[in-house]
Amino acid sequence: MTDSPALELTGLVHRYARSYVLRGANLQLARGEVLALYGSNGAGKTTLLKIMATALSPSRGTGKILGFPLNDQQRIRGKVLLVSHHLGLYQELSGLENLEFSAKMSLKNTPKASLQIALERVGMGSVTARVRAYSSGMRKRLALAKMLILEPELVLLDEPFAALDPEGKNLVEELLTLERQRGTTLIIASHEPERTAKISSLETTLQNGLLSEPNAPRLA
């Protein structure tokens, strides 16, 4: 499967009630690429990322993620991480306990010291409170720590710079640049093209339910 593209999506259609969000979106992306995904609010970027993560099934269309068909949720979810507004964090656990649980569910025998190092890398090393007490920015940082310990092959990021101060945004930029260097395939849905363009190798726009042909990013 390692020779297959990271993504092969053909004719993806999705609707909520009578409203179509995706109207036949197509996308092929090689492994190791970093794709910036642009589009206005409500264009369907979050829906598209959820379909890629198998958190949502398309109304019509076919696709493969890392060589596996979209309905092979078990294999895909072990290789893909979605960092979104709903970050999949457990409210009654601490940040460290969330990382321990994520590592266990991914069958990774990660030492506690390594989990602590991941927290320190995202500026959360001294935080012991439960996640329910976290700010939006702290939750985003913890989700990025999950990325560091799980080492997924494909990371889908929904507005990763949102709810962060300038220091936090610089941290996200740094971590995603390192992931690109590691060969991770990244798809970044963002309203901050000035930051995203510095990380990405390609960009596409979702408009009227369709994706434009991926092109090199337009640097500011």
Beta strands, then each sheet from edge to edge (+ up, - down):
strand 1: 7-16
strand 2: 19-29
strand 3: 34-38
strand 4: 60-65
strand 5: 68-69
strand 6: 80-83
strand 7: 154-158
strand 8: 185-189
strand 9: 202-207
strand 10: 210-211
sheet 1: 2+ 1- 4+ 5-
sheet 2: 6+ 7+ 8+ 3+ 9+ 10-
end
